[in-house]
Amino acid sequence: MNIEWNRVTWYSKLIAIIVFVSTFWLAFCFGVQYEKLMEFKRTTPESEVSIPSIGDVVLSVGQTKSLGEFKITLNSVPNDYRCPVDVQCIQAGAINTNVTFVYGKEAVTKNMPSDEVPQEFAGYKISIVEINPPLYSKKPTEQSEYRIKFHIEKAK
C-alpha cells in the first residue's frame, strides 16, 4: 500500500507544479494583452488632439477668444435682470447673453442665460461664472461695459 500512496503523492505534486506554472503563464499572457490594449488607447486620435480641458475666458461685447480650436464670441447682452446692488431684492436675477461657439467647422449662436445649466457644444460645457460691472438702479449699463467670464471645460 505504501507504494500506491507514494505514486498518488508523486502525481499530485506533478499536477500542482503544472497548475502553478500555468497560472503564472496565463497571468503573463493577460498582462501582455492588457499592455497592448493600453497602448491602443494611448494612440487613438482623440487622445492625440491637444484640447485644453478647462479654461476661463473673459469677454466684452463683440470680442472673440479661443482655447485651442474652440472659439467663443460674446455678441450682445440683450437682457440684464440682475438685482441692482443698491436695492434689496427677493430674487437675484440673471442676464441673457447672445454667444457664438465655434469648434473647427462647426458653429452655433445661442441665447445663453447666466442662471441655467451649462450649455454643451462640440464636447464642451460652457457656463457663465462672473458678470461685471455690478448693476445699479440709477445707472444703466452700456453694452461696451459688460465683462462676462465664461468657464469652459471638456464634457465628460
Phi and psi in degrees as a GROMACS rama.xvg file:
@    title "Ramachandran Plot"
@    xaxis  label "Phi"
@    yaxis  label "Psi"
@TYPE xy
-60.0425  -35.7004  ASN-2
-65.1886  -41.1382  ILE-3
-65.0546  -41.3803  GLU-4
-64.7384  -37.762  TRP-5
-65.7315  -37.2062  ASN-6
-64.0283  -43.9442  ARG-7
-63.4104  -42.1059  VAL-8
-63.4091  -41.9061  THR-9
-62.8357  -45.1158  TRP-10
-67.0484  -39.5969  TYR-11
-66.5253  -35.291  SER-12
-65.6279  -40.8335  LYS-13
-63.311  -44.8463  LEU-14
-63.2624  -40.8798  ILE-15
-62.3303  -41.3006  ALA-16
-65.5879  -42.8875  ILE-17
-62.6424  -44.871  ILE-18
-63.4951  -42.1206  VAL-19
-61.8259  -48.9106  PHE-20
-66.5576  -42.3283  VAL-21
-67.3027  -30.7884  SER-22
-63.2818  -45.3595  THR-23
-67.6583  -35.9522  PHE-24
-64.5139  -43.7319  TRP-25
-64.265  -41.1961  LEU-26
-61.6986  -40.475  ALA-27
-63.1105  -45.6874  PHE-28
-62.1037  -43.5403  CYS-29
-65.6493  -35.3913  PHE-30
-64.1275  -40.7345  GLY-31
-64.3319  -44.0027  VAL-32
-62.1978  -41.4555  GLN-33
-63.0451  -41.8326  TYR-34
-63.4811  -40.5922  GLU-35
-63.7288  -39.5967  LYS-36
-64.0192  -43.6225  LEU-37
-66.346  -37.7422  MET-38
-63.4626  -40.2963  GLU-39
-62.7877  -42.9792  PHE-40
-64.8612  -34.8728  LYS-41
-70.6509  -23.8944  ARG-42
-103.488  10.7441  THR-43
-70.9244  147.917  THR-44
-57.6319  -34.969  PRO-45
-60.8113  -38.4324  GLU-46
-79.3824  -15.3097  SER-47
-84.5793  -21.5784  GLU-48
-73.2144  128.024  VAL-49
-86.8228  88.6542  SER-50
-108.532  128.43  ILE-51
-65.5572  139.782  PRO-52
-88.7941  -28.3152  SER-53
-145.847  141.695  ILE-54
-168.75  154.656  GLY-55
-114.774  139.294  ASP-56
-130.993  128.65  VAL-57
-103.985  125.317  VAL-58
-126.342  145.208  LEU-59
-103.138  167.455  SER-60
-61.6276  130.315  VAL-61
89.4994  -3.99258  GLY-62
-94.0664  145.128  GLN-63
-121.949  135.874  THR-64
-134.885  160.086  LYS-65
-135.007  151.083  SER-66
-122.851  100.792  LEU-67
67.1189  -128.808  GLY-68
-84.9897  -9.72814  GLU-69
-84.2854  124.984  PHE-70
-121.136  144.368  LYS-71
-133.788  134.699  ILE-72
-125.448  128.814  THR-73
-90.6571  105.804  LEU-74
-77.9519  -45.3733  ASN-75
-166.021  169.654  SER-76
-120.473  89.0514  VAL-77
-65.5392  -35.4321  PRO-78
-138.604  140.693  ASN-79
-129.369  101.137  ASP-80
-104.677  18.5104  TYR-81
-67.4204  156.189  ARG-82
-76.6426  125.051  CYS-83
-60.4781  147.147  PRO-84
-70.051  -20.7626  VAL-85
-96.832  16.8857  ASP-86
-133.751  147.146  VAL-87
-91.1046  126.625  GLN-88
-120.985  155.899  CYS-89
-80.8403  -33.4797  ILE-90
-125.841  143.862  GLN-91
-70.0618  -40.0836  ALA-92
85.3535  -179.331  GLY-93
-154.657  173.508  ALA-94
-116.555  159.3  ILE-95
-113.326  133.65  ASN-96
-119.053  151.613  THR-97
-108.019  116.791  ASN-98
-128.807  144.432  VAL-99
-113.921  128.017  THR-100
-108.251  135.932  PHE-101
-132.645  131.324  VAL-102
-138.047  111.978  TYR-103
63.9577  -121.75  GLY-104
-97.3666  -2.39043  LYS-105
-92.0435  130.412  GLU-106
-140.433  147.749  ALA-107
-149.987  141.712  VAL-108
-112.96  130.488  THR-109
-135.33  153.909  LYS-110
-89.573  122.295  ASN-111
-121.545  108.887  MET-112
-78.0051  152.593  PRO-113
-80.3603  -13.5046  SER-114
-105.714  15.4833  ASP-115
-107.742  176.843  GLU-116
-64.8215  157.125  VAL-117
-57.8595  143.6  PRO-118
-78.3284  144.023  GLN-119
-111.684  136.218  GLU-120
-155.866  126.89  PHE-121
51.1894  40.104  ALA-122
81.952  12.1773  GLY-123
-119.399  152.671  TYR-124
-112.201  129.528  LYS-125
-121.804  130.657  ILE-126
-138.229  156.596  SER-127
-91.4743  124.199  ILE-128
-113.486  -18.2413  VAL-129
-153.713  140.429  GLU-130
-129.068  126.655  ILE-131
-132.214  150.733  ASN-132
-80.2381  169.116  PRO-133
-64.242  153.297  PRO-134
-88.2001  134.932  LEU-135
-117.307  145.954  TYR-136
-70.7765  -30.4548  SER-137
-92.0029  -14.9063  LYS-138
-125.121  115.612  LYS-139
-71.1435  146.677  PRO-140
-91.8862  126.493  THR-141
-77.829  153.08  GLU-142
-56.9659  -37.8226  GLN-143
-70.1902  -14.8313  SER-144
-85.3139  -20.6044  GLU-145
-67.3281  136.556  TYR-146
-130.776  110.971  ARG-147
-110.689  128.386  ILE-148
-98.8711  122.019  LYS-149
-104.289  139.572  PHE-150
-105.761  124.072  HIS-151
-118.841  126.415  ILE-152
-141.517  155.041  GLU-153
-70.3914  130.255  LYS-154
-70.074  148.408  ALA-155
